C-alpha cells in the first residue's frame, strides 16, 4: 500500500532515513510550505526565503531521481497551513494509510506528528554522529556533562585529527591559539549567488507575506541547492580556513563575516553532510594548506558543539526552553529589534543580523547574549529572538546554545560558569569600542560602558549562586576588595541604567 514520505525544510538530504525506508516506485514524497512553520516565531525573511527556495529545488531533484513529489506552495489555495493538515490532505488524495518521517529537530513537531490522525512512523535522523542512545549512554552517571570530554569521544569515534589513539599534534584543543584580535582582514567573504527564477519567485512571495518581519529580504545571496553549498565550502576551504583559527573570536565593525565559513545554514538544512565537511577540512591540514589550530577549531564546532547541543536538547526534554535558573524576568528590549542604542557593539550586531540573518558565534555569545544575561532578560524571550532572526537556527541547536550556554538558564547543566564579561573583553576582541558613545575605560559615570557596571551588578545579585564557583572566585575577590562606596556607585548606576532600558529609553 502507498505510504507518504514526509520531508521537512531542514531535511534536504539525498540519504535521508525516511527516503531510504521508502519505495520510490509507489510511495509519495510530501513537502509543504506552510504558515504554521513560517510563523511560529517571526522568522527573518531571509530564513523563510532560504528554506522555501531550497525546498523547491530539492523537490525538483527528487523528481529527477524518480520520486513522485506532492509539493505544496505557500500560496496554493488548497494549502491547509500546517504539516499535519497537509499529511491528512495528501493521504486522502493518494489513498495512503501511513506516513514515514525522519524525526524532526523540534519537540513541537515531534509531538504534532505523534498526534496526527494518520499513523506516522518516525525513524531516527542518522545524519548526526551521536544517536540519542549514544549521547544518553555517554551522559549516564556523569556529574557534569562537559562538551570537551564528549568532543574527545567524537574524535575517537570518527578518527578525525587522530594519530592512532592520540590527538594530532598532541593536543585535543587549540582554543588558546584562536583568540587573536585583528585590525583588518584579507578574506572577501562567502560566495554570493544571484537569485535564479525559482529563488526570485520565492522572494516575491516572501516579500508579499512576511515583509513586515524584522530583517532585510534583499539582497539575497544564499546558496539554495547542494551544488551551490558545496561551492561555498570549496571557496572557504581555500580562502578562509587558513586564517580562521587565529581570528575566529575577533569582531570588526563593517566586517560581518570575518574568516567564518558560513556553512551552518547549509549543514543544518541538509544541503551539506557534516562529517564530509569535517573530512574536507582535515584534508586541508593533511595537505599542508591550513594550520592545525584552524582545522581543529572548525571541526570542534561541528562534531563537538553541534553534536553536543543536539544531545543536550533531546536529553533534557521539551521543557528545557522554559528553564530560568537565575529568575530573570526583564522584557526583551526594543533595541534587539533595531531600536536606537548608543552601544556600538550591540547596535552593530543587531544591524548585521537584520541585514544578513547571520552573526558569528562570538557576536551571539559575547555581545547580544552577554548583554541579555547581564541585563536580566527573560531567557525564553531571548531564545525566541535567536530562533527567529538567524537563518541557521533550529530549536535543537539554538535552544541549548541560548538557554544553556548563553543565558545559564539551565543552572549549569551545559556550562560550568556563565559567559559574562565587562567591556574589556569586547574592547580586546573588537574595534567596536573605538566608535562608541560610551567609554570602555570608564568604570563609573555618565559615559561608562554599560557592560562594566552591569557586569558587577550581575555578580552582586547572583552572589549566593556563584561565589563558591571555583572559576569565579577571582571575580568576587576583586569585587570584595573594592571600596564600599565605589561598589555602591556601581550598583546604583547599573540599576538606574536598567530602569531606563526597561522604560524604553535609547540607552
C-alpha positions in Angstrom: 0.0 0.0 0.0 1.2 3.5 -0.8 2.8 5.5 2.0 3.5 9.2 2.4 7.1 10.2 3.0 7.4 13.5 4.8 10.5 15.6 4.0 10.8 18.8 6.1 12.6 22.0 5.2 15.7 21.1 7.2 15.9 17.6 5.8 17.0 18.3 2.3 19.5 15.4 2.2 19.6 12.7 -0.5 20.3 10.0 2.1 17.5 11.0 4.4 16.5 8.0 6.6 12.8 8.3 5.6 13.7 8.2 1.9 15.8 5.2 2.4 13.0 3.4 4.2 10.5 4.1 1.4 9.8 2.7 -2.1 10.2 5.3 -4.8 8.1 3.2 -7.1 4.9 3.5 -5.1 5.4 5.9 -2.2 4.7 9.7 -2.3 7.0 12.3 -1.0 5.2 15.1 0.7 6.8 18.6 1.0 4.9 21.7 2.1 5.5 25.4 2.7 3.0 26.0 5.5 2.2 29.1 7.5 2.5 27.3 10.8 6.2 26.6 10.2 6.8 30.0 8.7 5.2 32.0 11.6 5.6 30.1 15.0 8.2 32.8 15.6 8.6 35.9 13.4 11.3 34.4 11.3 13.7 36.6 9.4 12.5 36.9 5.8 15.9 35.6 4.5 15.4 32.5 6.6 12.0 31.8 5.2 13.2 32.5 1.6 16.2 30.2 2.0 14.1 27.4 3.3 11.3 27.7 0.7 13.8 28.1 -2.2 15.9 25.2 -1.1 12.8 23.0 -0.6 11.6 23.8 -4.1 14.9 22.9 -5.7 15.2 19.7 -3.6 11.7 18.7 -4.7 12.9 19.1 -8.4 16.0 17.0 -7.6 13.8 14.2 -6.1 11.6 14.2 -9.1 14.6 13.8 -11.3 15.6 10.8 -9.2 12.3 9.1 -9.9 10.2 10.1 -6.8 6.7 11.3 -7.1 6.6 14.5 -5.1 3.4 16.2 -3.8 4.6 19.7 -3.2 2.5 22.4 -1.6 3.5 26.1 -2.1 2.5 28.6 0.5 0.1 30.4 -1.9 -1.6 27.2 -3.0 -5.3 27.8 -2.4 -5.7 24.2 -1.0 -2.9 24.7 1.5 -4.1 23.7 4.9 -1.5 25.8 6.7 0.2 23.0 8.8 2.3 19.9 8.3 -0.3 17.6 9.8 -3.0 19.2 7.7 -1.1 18.6 4.6 -0.5 15.0 5.5 -4.2 14.5 6.0 -5.0 16.1 2.7 -2.4 14.2 0.8 -3.3 10.9 2.4 -6.9 11.4 1.3 -5.8 12.3 -2.2 -3.4 9.3 -2.7 -5.2 6.7 -0.6 -2.3 6.5 1.8 -2.8 4.9 5.3 0.5 5.7 6.9 3.4 8.2 6.9 7.2 7.7 7.0 9.1 10.6 8.6 12.6 11.3 9.7 12.4 12.6 13.3 12.1 16.4 13.4 14.6 18.5 15.3 12.0 20.2 17.5 9.7 18.7 20.1 6.9 20.8 18.8 6.9 19.0 15.5 7.6 15.6 17.0 4.5 15.9 19.2 2.4 17.1 16.3 3.3 14.0 14.2 2.6 11.8 17.2 -0.8 13.3 17.5 -1.5 13.1 13.7 -4.7 11.1 13.0 -2.8 9.1 10.4 -0.1 6.8 11.8 3.3 8.4 11.4 6.4 6.2 11.8 9.3 8.5 12.9 12.7 7.0 12.0 15.9 8.2 13.5 17.8 11.1 11.9 21.1 9.4 11.3 22.7 12.4 9.7 24.2 13.0 13.1 27.2 11.1 14.5 25.7 10.8 18.0 22.4 9.0 18.2 20.1 9.6 21.1 21.2 6.3 22.7 24.9 7.1 22.2 24.6 10.5 23.9 22.4 9.1 26.7 25.0 6.4 27.3 27.8 9.0 27.4 25.8 11.2 29.8 24.7 8.4 32.2 26.4 8.6 35.6 28.3 11.8 34.8 28.1 14.6 37.4 28.9 17.2 34.7 28.1 17.0 31.0 31.1 18.9 29.7 31.4 19.3 25.9 35.2 18.9 25.9 35.0 15.3 27.0 32.2 14.5 24.6 34.2 16.1 21.8 37.2 13.8 22.5 35.0 10.8 22.2 33.6 12.1 18.9 37.2 12.5 17.7 37.9 8.9 18.7 34.7 7.6 17.1 35.2 9.4 13.8 39.0 9.3 13.6 39.2 12.9 12.7 42.5 14.6 13.5 43.7 11.4 15.3 47.1 9.8 15.1 46.4 6.3 16.4 44.7 6.8 19.7 46.3 10.3 20.3 45.1 13.7 19.0 47.0 15.2 16.1 49.7 17.5 17.4 49.5 16.1 20.9 46.6 18.3 22.0 42.8 17.9 21.8 42.0 21.6 21.8 43.9 24.6 20.3 41.4 27.2 21.5 44.1 29.2 23.2 45.6 29.9 19.8 42.3 31.1 18.4 41.7 34.4 20.3 43.8 36.9 18.5 42.5 40.3 17.7 42.7 41.7 14.2 42.9 45.1 12.6 42.0 44.1 9.0 41.0 41.0 7.1 42.0 39.7 3.7 39.1 37.3 3.1 36.4 38.7 0.8 33.7 36.6 2.5 31.3 34.0 1.3 30.2 33.3 -2.3 27.1 35.3 -3.1 24.7 33.7 -5.5 22.5 35.7 -7.9 18.8 34.6 -7.5 17.6 32.5 -10.3 14.0 32.2 -11.4 13.0 29.8 -8.6 14.6 31.9 -6.0 13.1 35.1 -7.3 9.6 33.6 -7.2 10.2 32.8 -3.6 11.5 36.2 -2.8 8.4 37.8 -4.4 6.2 35.5 -2.3 8.1 36.2 1.0 8.1 39.9 0.3 4.3 39.9 0.0 3.6 37.7 3.0 6.4 38.4 5.5 7.5 41.9 4.5 6.8 43.3 8.0 9.1 40.8 9.8 12.4 42.0 11.2 15.1 41.6 8.7 16.1 42.6 5.2 15.0 40.2 2.5 17.3 41.6 -0.2 19.9 41.5 -1.3 19.5 37.7 -1.1 22.7 35.8 -1.8 22.4 32.4 0.0 23.1 29.1 -1.7 19.8 27.2 -2.2 21.0 23.8 -3.5 23.7 21.3 -2.8 25.9 22.3 -5.6 26.0 25.9 -4.6 26.5 25.0 -0.9 29.4 22.8 -2.0 30.9 25.7 -4.0 30.7 27.9 -0.9 32.5 25.2 1.2 35.2 24.9 -1.5 35.7 28.6 -1.6 36.1 28.9 2.1 38.4 26.0 2.5 40.9 27.7 0.1 40.5 31.3 1.1 39.1 31.4 4.6 40.2 28.4 6.6 43.9 29.1 6.8 43.3 32.2 9.0 40.0 31.1 10.5 41.6 29.7 13.7 43.7 32.7 14.7 40.8 35.1 14.3 37.6 33.1 14.9 36.7 35.1 18.0 37.6 38.5 16.6 35.0 41.1 15.6 35.3 44.1 13.3 32.7 46.8 12.5 31.8 46.5 8.9 33.2 43.0 8.5 30.3 40.7 9.3 31.8 37.5 8.0 35.4 37.8 9.1 37.1 34.4 8.2 34.0 32.3 9.1 32.7 29.5 6.8 29.0 30.4 6.7 28.1 26.8 6.0 25.9 26.3 9.1 22.9 27.3 7.1 23.6 24.6 4.6 24.6 21.8 7.1 21.6 22.4 9.3 19.2 22.3 6.3 20.8 19.1 4.9 22.5 20.5 1.9 25.9 19.6 3.2 26.9 16.5 5.1 28.6 17.5 8.4 31.1 14.6 8.5 32.1 15.2 4.9 32.6 18.9 5.7 34.9 17.9 8.6 36.9 15.5 6.4 37.3 18.1 3.7 38.8 20.5 6.4 41.0 17.7 7.7 42.3 17.1 4.2 43.4 20.8 4.0 45.6 20.3 7.1 46.9 17.0 5.8 47.9 18.7 2.6 49.7 21.5 4.4 47.3 24.2 3.2 45.7 25.0 6.6 47.2 25.1 10.1 46.1 22.6 12.8 44.6 25.2 15.1 42.3 26.4 12.4 41.1 23.0 11.3 40.7 21.7 14.9 38.7 24.8 15.9 36.4 24.3 12.9 35.9 20.6 13.4 35.2 21.1 17.1 32.3 23.4 16.2 30.7 20.6 14.2 31.5 17.2 15.9 31.9 18.9 19.3 29.5 21.7 19.8 26.9 20.9 17.2 26.5 17.2 18.2 26.7 18.1 21.9 23.9 20.7 21.6 21.6 18.2 19.9 22.4 15.7 22.6 21.6 18.2 25.4 18.4 19.2 23.7 16.9 15.7 23.4 18.3 14.5 26.7 16.7 17.5 28.5 13.2 17.2 27.0 10.6 19.7 25.8 10.6 21.8 29.0 14.2 22.8 28.6 13.4 26.0 26.7 11.4 27.2 29.8 14.2 26.9 32.3 15.1 30.0 34.1 17.5 29.1 36.9 18.5 32.7 37.5 15.0 34.0 37.7 15.5 36.7 35.0 12.3 38.4 34.0 13.0 41.6 32.2 11.3 42.2 28.9 13.4 41.8 25.7 14.1 45.5 24.8 13.3 47.1 21.5 17.0 47.5 20.7 17.0 43.8 19.8 14.6 44.7 17.0 16.6 47.6 15.8 15.6 50.4 18.0 18.3 53.0 18.5 21.1 52.3 21.1 24.3 54.1 22.0 26.1 50.8 22.5 28.0 50.4 19.2 28.7 46.7 19.7 25.0 45.7 20.3 23.8 48.0 17.6 26.3 46.7 15.1 25.4 43.0 15.8 21.7 43.7 15.6 22.1 45.7 12.3 24.2 42.9 10.9 21.6 40.4 12.0 18.9 42.4 10.3 20.9 42.6 7.1 22.2 39.0 6.8 20.3 36.8 9.2 23.7 35.9 10.5 26.2 36.8 13.2 29.1 34.6 14.2 29.3 32.7 17.4 31.2 35.3 19.5 28.9 38.0 18.4 25.9 35.9 19.5 27.5 34.8 22.8 29.6 37.8 24.0 27.6 40.7 22.6 23.9 40.1 22.4 23.9 37.1 24.7 26.2 38.6 27.2 24.1 41.8 27.3 20.9 39.9 27.7 22.3 37.9 30.6 23.8 41.0 32.3 20.5 42.9 31.9 18.5 40.0 33.3 16.2 39.5 30.3 13.7 36.6 30.4 15.7 33.7 28.8 12.6 32.4 26.9 12.2 35.7 25.2 15.9 35.7 24.3 15.5 32.1 23.0 12.6 33.1 20.8 14.6 36.0 19.4 17.6 33.9 18.4 15.3 31.3 16.9 13.6 34.0 14.8 16.4 36.1 13.5 19.1 33.6 12.4 18.9 31.6 9.2 20.8 28.6 10.7 18.6 28.5 13.9 16.6 25.3 14.5 15.4 24.6 18.1 17.6 21.5 18.6 20.8 23.6 18.2 19.6 27.1 19.1 17.9 26.4 22.4 20.9 24.8 24.2 23.2 27.5 22.9 20.9 30.2 24.3 19.2 28.6 27.3 22.3 26.8 28.4 25.5 28.3 27.1 24.4 32.0 26.7 21.9 32.6 29.4 22.9 29.9 32.0 19.1 29.4 32.4 19.6 25.6 32.8 21.6 26.2 36.0 24.9 24.9 34.8 23.8 21.6 33.0 25.7 22.8 29.9 28.3 25.2 31.2 30.4 25.4 34.4 30.0 29.2 34.6 28.0 32.0 33.0 29.5 33.7 29.9 29.6 37.2 31.2 32.2 39.9 30.7 32.8 43.6 31.1 33.5 45.9 28.2 37.2 44.9 28.5 36.7 41.6 26.6 34.8 43.4 23.9 37.4 46.0 23.5 40.1 43.3 23.3 38.4 41.3 20.6 36.8 44.0 18.5 37.1 47.6 17.3 33.5 48.4 18.4 34.6 50.4 21.4 36.6 52.9 19.4 33.4 54.5 17.9 31.1 54.1 20.8 29.4 56.9 22.7 30.3 55.1 25.9 33.9 54.9 27.2 35.0 51.4 27.8 37.8 52.5 30.2 35.3 54.4 32.4 34.1 52.2 35.2 31.5 54.6 36.6 30.0 57.9 35.5 27.6 59.0 32.7 29.9 57.8 29.9 30.9 54.4 31.5 30.4 51.4 29.3 27.2 49.7 30.5 28.9 46.3 30.3 31.2 47.5 33.0 28.6 48.4 35.6 26.1 45.6 34.6 28.9 43.0 35.0 29.4 43.8 38.7 25.6 44.2 39.2 25.1 40.7 37.8 27.8 39.2 40.1 26.4 41.0 43.1 22.8 40.0 42.6 23.8 36.4 42.0 26.4 36.1 44.7 24.7 33.3 46.5 24.8 31.1 43.4 28.3 31.9 42.0 30.6 33.0 44.9 31.7 29.4 45.6 32.2 28.6 41.9 36.0 27.9 41.6 36.1 29.6 38.2 34.6 32.8 39.5 36.4 33.2 42.8 38.9 35.8 41.4 36.0 38.0 40.2 34.4 38.0 43.6 37.7 38.7 45.2 38.2 41.7 43.0 34.7 43.0 43.9 35.2 42.5 47.6 38.5 44.4 47.5 36.8 47.5 46.0 36.0 50.4 48.2 32.5 50.1 49.7 31.5 53.5 48.3 32.7 52.6 44.8 30.6 49.4 44.9 27.6 51.4 45.9 28.1 53.8 43.0 28.4 50.9 40.5 25.3 49.2 41.7 23.3 52.4 41.8 24.4 53.4 38.2 23.7 49.9 36.9 20.3 49.9 38.5 19.4 53.3 37.1 20.6 52.3 33.6 18.4 49.1 33.7 15.4 51.3 34.7 15.9 53.4 31.7 16.3 50.3 29.5 13.0 48.9 30.8 11.3 52.2 30.2 12.2 52.1 26.6 14.8 54.9 26.5 17.5 54.9 23.9 20.5 53.7 26.0 
